[in-house]
């Protein structure tokens, strides 16, 4: 489970883990969940709404679909699929608790992916597909009261090097 703010490097680490780990692993992210939702929920109060001030609002319909998605990810893991999840714990420890509930009984490596907010903000601008300010606002918020087995920092460390550190804990 990779958790960190927007543009912290989670997706890059997930891709590198897929190349580094000896067995095949699926990479699933919260972005995947959002992309598969009906367009009507991608910018609505009942779904997920990205505010122009870099905030993210989550509604009841999103939470219901997210819970089902989490249970689906857990079912795949219980069926012996190896899975890397890339998420942003907007609710900090509360978000982690929802995942803990869904993943109950499974072995999970909880990894915090940190990145200095200024560096994440620069990546956000370079990507061009994020709301300006989101990376900075999530840089610390995603980690609030979350308990990790391991933390990596992509501020000055490449995704591949972070993936190797993580892989050493998985294998």
Secondary structure, 3 states (H helix, E strand, C coil): CEECCCCCCHHHHHHHHHHHCCCCCEEEEHHHHHHHCCHHHCCCCCCEEECCCCCEEECHHHHHHHHHHHHHHHHHHHCCCCEEEEECCCCCHHHHHHHHHHCCCCCCCCEEEECCHHHHHHHHHHHCCCCCCHHHHHHHHCCCCCCCCEEEECCCCCHHHHHHHHHHHHC
